[in-house]
């Protein structure tokens, strides 16, 4: 009898130890399942630098590289090459900006309804979503389609393609940029680097220089920016922009440019 009890006790102990070992192995297995593979995470976060983008040191080099693309886009979409180049120079820092280098995005176009690759970059707000392109050519093409396929920019395509000043001002009015000096910046780049020559190359004999017609006013006692804006059917902001005014103060005999083409 004692021998039977002893055998039973030994069997019970062996069975109990086996059960505890199984519980421990299950716990180890559960912990293993929740570990995140660090290699996979690195692959998701990594941004590949464009292998085919040329090294750009100056704005002149940038123009030399991309002028042919801008002219081709003008032939297809009727967007002045001068405007395309000026926007690209301004938005991309002549190709040296973060978005241009990491995402081939030369125009600062945000994601909106974009279904392609994306990058995140601090702009008006932290970590905003921007479009990422396979190459720079795709960025220039998307810029053309971005303008051509949105109703808010439809008024631009009623302008003459040799009138870069009207296009620069039209972009600002349509809401492409919030910077009030955006038109002046584009115009300044176009005239400094003579980018209008590429419009002329595309248009050939159809190209005609736009004559500058300016309406000026000599300030007299009692004039204010508001009264002048009413008199000439314009706005205070336009008068200030035309004359680079930083305040509403006027001086007698001061000559103001009220309107210019």
C-alpha positions in Angstrom: 0.0 0.0 0.0 2.7 2.4 1.0 4.6 1.6 -2.2 1.5 2.4 -4.3 1.0 5.8 -2.6 4.7 6.6 -3.2 4.4 5.8 -6.9 1.2 8.0 -7.2 3.0 10.9 -5.5 6.0 10.7 -7.9 3.7 10.7 -10.9 1.7 13.6 -9.6 4.9 15.7 -9.1 6.1 15.0 -12.6 2.8 16.0 -14.1 2.7 19.2 -12.1 6.2 20.2 -13.2 5.3 19.6 -16.9 2.3 21.9 -16.6 4.3 24.8 -15.1 6.9 24.5 -17.9 4.1 24.9 -20.5 2.8 28.1 -18.9 6.2 29.6 -18.9 6.8 28.8 -22.6 3.5 30.5 -23.5 4.5 33.7 -21.7 7.8 33.8 -23.6 6.0 33.2 -26.9 3.5 36.1 -26.2 6.3 38.6 -25.5 8.1 37.6 -28.7 4.9 38.4 -30.8 4.8 42.1 -29.8 8.4 43.0 -30.6 8.5 45.5 -33.6 11.1 44.7 -36.2 13.5 47.7 -36.2 14.6 47.0 -39.8 11.0 47.4 -41.0 10.5 50.7 -39.1 13.7 52.1 -40.6 12.5 51.3 -44.1 9.2 53.2 -43.6 10.9 56.3 -42.2 13.8 56.5 -44.6 13.7 59.1 -47.4 15.9 58.2 -50.4 17.8 61.1 -52.0 17.2 61.4 -55.7 20.1 59.7 -57.5 19.7 61.6 -60.8 19.4 65.2 -59.6 22.3 67.4 -60.7 24.4 69.3 -58.3 23.3 72.9 -58.5 25.6 75.7 -57.1 24.1 78.8 -58.5 20.8 80.1 -59.9 22.3 80.5 -63.3 23.2 76.8 -63.3 19.6 75.9 -62.2 18.2 77.9 -65.1 20.5 76.2 -67.5 19.4 72.7 -66.3 15.6 73.4 -66.3 14.9 76.0 -68.9 14.2 73.4 -71.6 11.7 71.7 -69.4 10.0 75.0 -68.7 9.8 75.8 -72.4 8.3 72.4 -73.1 5.7 72.9 -70.5 4.9 76.2 -72.0 4.3 74.6 -75.4 1.9 72.1 -73.9 0.1 74.1 -71.3 0.5 77.8 -72.3 2.1 78.7 -69.0 5.0 81.2 -69.6 8.3 79.5 -69.2 9.5 82.6 -67.3 6.8 82.2 -64.7 7.5 78.5 -64.3 11.3 79.1 -63.9 10.8 82.0 -61.5 8.4 80.0 -59.3 10.8 77.0 -59.3 13.7 79.2 -58.4 11.8 80.9 -55.6 10.1 77.8 -54.2 13.1 75.5 -54.3 15.9 77.9 -53.5 17.3 77.2 -56.9 17.1 73.5 -56.3 18.9 73.5 -53.0 15.8 73.6 -50.7 14.9 70.6 -48.6 11.8 69.6 -50.6 13.7 69.8 -53.9 16.6 67.7 -52.6 14.6 65.0 -50.7 11.4 64.9 -52.7 12.2 66.4 -56.2 9.4 68.9 -55.3 10.4 72.2 -56.9 7.2 74.1 -56.4 6.3 73.4 -52.8 3.0 71.7 -53.8 1.3 70.1 -50.8 -0.5 66.7 -50.8 -4.1 67.8 -51.2 -5.7 64.8 -53.1 -2.3 63.3 -53.9 -2.1 59.5 -54.0 1.6 59.2 -54.6 4.6 59.2 -52.3 4.7 61.9 -49.6 7.2 63.7 -47.3 6.5 65.8 -44.2 8.1 69.2 -43.7 7.6 72.2 -41.5 6.0 75.1 -43.4 3.1 77.2 -42.3 2.5 74.5 -39.8 4.6 71.7 -38.4 5.1 68.6 -40.4 2.8 69.4 -43.3 2.4 66.9 -46.1 4.1 67.5 -49.4 4.2 65.6 -52.7 7.2 63.5 -53.5 8.2 62.8 -57.1 10.3 60.2 -58.8 12.3 62.9 -60.7 12.3 66.7 -61.3 10.6 66.4 -64.6 7.5 65.0 -62.9 7.5 67.9 -60.5 7.4 70.4 -63.4 4.7 68.5 -65.2 2.6 68.3 -62.0 3.0 72.0 -61.5 1.6 72.6 -65.0 -1.4 70.3 -64.4 -1.9 71.8 -60.9 -2.6 75.2 -62.5 -4.3 73.9 -65.6 -6.8 71.6 -63.9 -8.0 73.8 -61.1 -10.9 76.3 -61.5 -9.3 78.8 -59.2 -6.5 79.4 -61.7 -8.7 79.5 -64.8 -8.4 83.3 -65.1 -4.6 82.9 -65.6 -5.1 81.2 -69.0 -7.1 84.2 -70.3 -3.9 86.2 -70.0 -1.3 86.6 -72.7 1.6 84.2 -72.5 4.1 87.1 -73.1 2.7 89.1 -70.1 4.7 87.6 -67.2 3.8 90.6 -65.0 0.1 89.8 -65.3 0.7 86.1 -64.6 2.7 87.0 -61.5 0.0 89.2 -60.1 -2.7 86.7 -61.2 -1.1 83.8 -59.2 -1.2 85.9 -56.1 -4.9 86.9 -56.6 -5.8 83.2 -57.3 -4.3 82.2 -53.9 -1.2 80.4 -55.0 0.8 82.2 -52.3 0.0 84.2 -49.2 3.0 86.4 -49.5 1.8 89.9 -50.6 5.1 90.5 -52.3 5.0 87.2 -54.2 4.3 89.0 -57.6 7.2 91.4 -57.1 9.5 88.5 -56.2 8.7 86.6 -59.4 9.0 89.7 -61.5 12.3 90.6 -59.9 13.7 87.1 -60.7 12.4 87.2 -64.3 14.0 90.6 -65.0 17.2 89.9 -63.2 17.9 86.7 -65.0 16.1 87.7 -68.2 13.8 84.7 -68.1 11.4 86.3 -70.5 13.8 85.3 -73.3 12.5 81.7 -73.0 8.9 82.9 -73.6 10.2 84.7 -76.7 12.0 81.5 -77.8 8.8 79.5 -77.6 6.5 82.1 -79.1 8.9 83.1 -81.9 7.3 85.7 -84.2 4.2 85.6 -82.1 6.1 87.2 -79.2 5.3 90.9 -78.6 6.7 92.9 -75.8 4.0 94.3 -73.5 4.1 98.0 -73.3 4.2 99.4 -69.8 1.3 101.8 -69.3 1.3 103.5 -65.9 -1.1 105.8 -64.2 0.6 108.1 -61.8 -0.7 110.7 -59.3 1.1 113.6 -57.6 0.0 113.9 -54.0 -1.8 117.1 -52.9 -3.0 118.3 -49.5 -5.9 116.2 -48.3 -5.0 113.0 -50.3 -5.0 109.7 -48.5 -4.5 106.2 -49.8 -8.1 105.4 -49.3 -9.4 108.5 -51.2 -7.0 107.7 -54.0 -8.1 104.1 -54.2 -11.7 105.3 -54.5 -10.8 107.9 -57.1 -8.9 105.4 -59.3 -11.1 102.4 -58.6 -8.3 100.3 -57.1 -7.3 99.3 -53.5 -5.0 100.6 -50.9 -3.0 97.4 -50.9 -2.4 97.7 -54.7 -1.2 101.3 -54.4 1.1 100.4 -51.5 2.4 97.4 -53.4 3.1 99.5 -56.6 5.1 102.0 -54.6 6.7 99.7 -52.0 5.0 101.6 -49.2 5.2 100.2 -45.7 2.8 102.7 -44.1 -0.2 104.9 -45.1 1.7 108.1 -44.7 1.9 110.4 -47.8 3.9 113.5 -48.6 2.8 116.5 -50.7 4.3 116.3 -54.2 5.0 112.6 -53.8 4.5 110.8 -57.1 2.6 107.6 -56.8 2.2 104.8 -59.3 -1.6 104.0 -59.1 -1.8 101.4 -61.8 0.6 99.6 -64.1 0.0 96.7 -66.4 
